[in-house]
Amino acid sequence: MAIAAEKIGPETAAGELQKVAALLGGARVLSRSLTSPLDAHELLLRGLPASALDHLVGHLVVIGKTDSLEKAVGMSLRTWQRRKDTPSKPLSQEQSGRAWKFAEILAKATDVFGSQAEAEQWLERPAVGLDQRRPIDLLATPAGVELVEDHLDRLEYGVYA
């Protein structure tokens, strides 16, 4: 899901940005309010607070702490647990980007399916439009992320039922 203002209107981009930020704990956890994609970029360059990933994973309704989730967010459960010992240390740029992208896709899927629980169930189920692959498994690579985003766009516009 691209949140660039040139692809969608600025009001929609700001709304999408707020949904993603909320999944990561909002201004309270992120220590700032995000008002533009550039704000998000700056935040990710510095690294998300580790508590943002804690918030995201802690508020999942259906998806458990599985290998698939680890690959999707780019961090093993063991590393994630070790990170709890140093909560003030920010995530790396790569970990931050992966966590952000997972939150972005979850927000988009929630819009498409109507609830976070339905979105998470969709992420866990094989999808016909993805050659029977589970969307969450495809989030391990940039190419897979693009496939999932394109598939969500098609679902949103009714290309696939």
Secondary structure, DSSP 8 states (H G I E B T S, - for coil): ----TTTS-HHHHHHHHHHHHHHTTHHHHHSS---SHHHHHHHHHH---HHHHHHHHHT-SS--S-HHHHHHHT--HHHHHHHTT-TTS---HHHHHHHHHHHHHHHHHHHHHSSHHHHHHHHHS-BGGGTTB-HHHHTTSHHHHHHHHHHHHHHHTTS--
